[in-house]
Amino acid sequence: MWFHYIGSQTTAKDAFATTSRIVGPLLATHFFNHQTHHRGQVHAALTYFGHDPGDTDLPLVLLQV
């Protein structure tokens, strides 16, 4: 299990802190990639129905604001 990789002398508090340091960035990365996935789906649907969704790249959108 996951706690075997942390070390046999680790307390529960240390194990939670170590797991949080590992899982936090993974969750942030997952959420970012997942929203990108949905943005692509919306872009594809709009294009399919004949609409021009415009720029969806964040730097280009921010330049238009």
N, C-alpha and C positions, 0 to 999 in steps of 0.2 A: 504494500500500500504506500501512499504518498509519504507518510511519516517515517518510513524506513530510510528514505533518502536524506532526511534532515539530520539524522544522527541519533544514536541510541541514548545519549546523555541529555537530550534536549527536554526542557520542561514544556508543558502544554502552552504556557504563555509565549515562550520562544518559538514554538512550532507555529502558533497562530501568526506571530509577527513575520516569520520567514515566509509562510504561505501567503500572507497579505502582500508582501513585497513582490512575490512572484505573480500572483493572480491578478492584482490590480492593473498592472500594465497590459496583461493579456486581455482582460475585459475591456479596457479602453481601446485597444487595437481592434478587438472583435466588434465593438459598437461602431467604430469609425468605418470599418469595412462593410458592416451590415447596412449602414445608412447609404453607403456608396452603391451597394447592390440595389437598394430600393430606388435610389435616384436614377440608376440605369433603367430600371423597369418602367418608371414614369416617363422617362425620355423615349423609350421604345414605344410605349403606348401612344404618347402624343404624336410621335412621328408616323406611326401606323395610321392614325386617324386624320392625317394631313395637316397637323399643326406644327409650327416651328417653335420648339421649346427654347430657342435662343442659346446663349452660352450657359453652360452649367459648371464650368471650371471656376472654383472659388476666386482665384486671383482676378479673372476677367469680370466676374460679377461684382467684386468689390470696386473695380475701377469704374464701373458704370454708376455706382451709387453717388 
